[in-house]
Amino acid sequence: MISALSEQERDARMARYYDLDVLDVAYDAELYLQLAHAAGGAVLELGVGSGRIAIPLALAGHDVLGLDNDQAMLDRAERNWAEVRGAAAAGRFRTRLGDFTSFRGDRRFALALIAINTFLLAPDDAGRRAILTMMRDHLQDGGTAAVEIGTPDQAELERYDRRLQHEWLRTDPETGEQVSKSISANYDGQAETLELTQIYQWTPPHGGQLGRVTQIDLLHLISAERLGELAREVGFGDVRLWGDHLSTPYGAGSHRVILEARLV
């Protein structure tokens, strides 16, 4: 039997399990640190989650505002920041609850970023333009926007056929629970979408009911070239496409793209 959760309990667990999920994800942090140092000012992160990128930026001396539409994630981010900030000013990292397209702040930033595949939640070009426009409107003159998305090739996409794949089994250090993650993905070539189902299951450390939470996201795929075109359409003048976090130019064989777009 699987235990039932309230919506609040579910959200809190998803935020905690997100931290478990990204324990070994560090390949992109150095790139965003470099971009922030080059930009030389405050940073806005869209989809800040639990602070995986924003908190290292704040620890490195940048003032960071993290935006997310998930209050449980923001609560987790603020807790994580309180645990590690040491002598750093508490206000160096702040969070705001809000939507990526309707958010209106009263300050300008040197860098605005949206990491991994969060940008792919936008359903169409209108939604993508709205996000890029919001980023543009919150940048100071000469500011930089950074957007990262996956660009899997056709062979990789065709493997997304709803089969269930086990990803990991880990111990939650806060509760002692054994937590496993499995995923299932389905690619729709006609709609150019990828439905991603993430399943987290846990067992209490001393026995009891099995628990399970599931998250389903619909990712709307676009090409690297189209991402660059959209950035130019909303007013970015200097647009570069990188194929990895080492700033290798995007090209054949690249499985992700990092857009670096500047206001000039």
N, C-alpha and C positions, 0 to 999 in steps of 0.2 A: 504493500500500500504506500502511496506517495502522499506526503503531508501537504495540506493546502496552505497557501500564503496569502496574506493581505497584499494589496497593491504596494503599500509602503514597504513591507518586508521584502517583496520581490525586487523593488527598485534598489533597496539597500544592498541586497545580495548581488545583484547584477553589477553594482559599482565596485563591490569588494572583489568579485570574481574577475572583473576587468583588470584590476591590479595583479591578480594571479596570472592572468593571460599574458600580460606584457612584461612579466618578470625578466625575460631574456631579450626584450626588444630595446636595442640601444643604437642600432645602425644609423638612425637619422638624427640623433641628438646633436652631433658635431656640426652637421650642415646648418641646422637652425641657429646654433651658437655663432657660427661664422657669419650668417646672414644678419643676425642681430648686432654683432660687433661692427660689421660693415655699415649697417644702417645708422647706428650711433644714437638711438633714442628709444622711446617706449615701444612696447610690443603689444599687439592685439592678437590673441589666438581664438579662432572660431572652432567650436567643438573641443573645448579644453579637456573634457573628461575629468579624470582624477588628477590631472596636473603633470603627467609624465614628461611632457616637453616644457611646459610653462615654469614649473618649479626649478629645474636646472637653469633656465634663463634668468629667473629672479635671483637665484643664488649667485649667478655670475655678475650681478649688479644691474640688471635691466629692470625697469618698472614694467610689470606685465598685468594686463587685464585679460582674464579668461572668460569667454562667453560660451554658454551651453544652454540647451533647453531642458536639461535633466537636473532637477534640484538635488537628487541623491548623488549624482556625480559631483556637483559643485560642493556639497557637504563633504564628500570624500576628499576632494581637492584641498579644501580649507583645512581639514584635519591633517592631511599629509604635509601641507605647508607648515602648520604649527609644530609638527614633530621634528622638522629638519631645519628650520630657518635659523636657529641659533641666535646670533646677535643681529641678524639682518632685520631691518625695519619691517614690522608686520604689514604695512601698506604697500610694500614693494610688489606683492602679489595680491590682486583682488579678483573677485569673481562677480559676474552678472548673469542673471537668468534672463534669457531672451532668445528670440528667433534670429536666424542669420540674415534674413532679408528685411525685417522690420526694425531691427535695432538702430537706435539713434543715440550716439554718445556726444558729449560736449568737449571732447579733446581729439587731437590728432596724434597719430602714431608714426614712427619711422618704419615699422615693419608690421604687416598683417599676414597671418599664416593660417592655413587649414591643412592639417596633416593627414597622412594615410589616405583612406578612401571616403572620408566624410563628404567631400564635394559631390560624390556620385549619388548621394541621396536626393539631389535636385532632380526633378522628374523630366525637365526639358530645357531647351536653350533659354527660355524666358526666366526660369528659376536660376539657371547658371549665371545669366547676366545680372540678375538681381543680387546674387551673392558677390560677384566681382565688383558691381557698382557700390555695394555697401562697403567693401574693403577699400575701394578707391576713395570714397567720400570721407573715410576716416584716416586717410594717410596725409601726412604733411607733404609739402612740395619736395620732390625727389625721393619720396618714400617707395618702399618695395612691398609687393604682394607675392606670397609664395603659396602654391597649391600643389599638392601631391595626389596623384591617382594611379591606380594600376592600369596597365595596358596589356593584358594577356593576349597571346596570339591565338589563332583559331584552333590549333591542336590542343592547347590548354583549356580553352572554353568548352570544347566538345567533351572533355572529361567531366564536366560539371553536369551530371545526369541523375541527380538526387541520391546517389549512393552515400551511405553514412560512413564517415571517416572519423576514427578516434584520434584526437590530437595530443592529449596529455592527461596524466594523473598526478595531482600535487596535493600537498598538505597545506591547508589554510593555517598560517601561523597564528591567527587571531582566535580561532575556535578549535583547532586540532582536527577539524573535519577532513576526510578524504574527498577531494573534489576532482571530478573528471570532466573533460570537455570533448564533445564530438560536434562535427559540423556536417551539414548537407547543403549542397548548392545545386541550383538548376539554371542552366543558361537557355534563354529564349532568343534565338538568332533573329527572328522577325522583329521582335520588340527591342532588341539590343539591351536586354536586362539580365541581371544575375540575381536570383533570389537566394539569399544566404540565411540559413537557419543555424543558429548556435545553441547547443544544448549543454547545460551544466547540471551535473548530478552530484549529490553529496551524501555521505553517510556520517552520522555522528561518531565521535571518537570512542564512545563507550556503548555503541549499539543503539538501535531505535529505527524510526521510519526513514526510508530513503526519501530524499528531496530532489526536486527537479525544477529548473526554470529554463524557459526557452525564449530566444529573441529572434525575430525574423525581420530582415532588412531587404529592401528591394533597391539594388544598385543599378543606376542607369548609365550604361557605358558610353564613353565618347573617345575619340581619337586624340592623340597628342596634338596633331595639327589643328583640330577644331578647338581645343582648349586655347591654343595660342591665338587663333582668330578671334575668339570671344573676348580675350583680354584686350586685343587691339580695338575691337568694336566699342568697348566701354571707355576707352581713353588712355590705356597704357601705351607708352611710346616705345620703350626699350623692352622687348619680350625675348626671353631665352628659354629654351627647353633642354633640360638635363635628363639623361637616361639613368642616373643613379645618384647616390649621395656623395659621390666623389667629384661631382660636376663634370662627368663625361657627357659630351653632347648626345642628345637623343638620336637614335638611329635604329637600323635593322637589328633585331635581337634584344632591344630594350623591352623589359617587362613592366616598367613603370616610367612615369614622367614627372618631373618636378618643374613646374612653371615658376620662373623668376621674372616678374614684370615690374618695371619702374615707371613712376610718373616723371616725365621730362618736359 
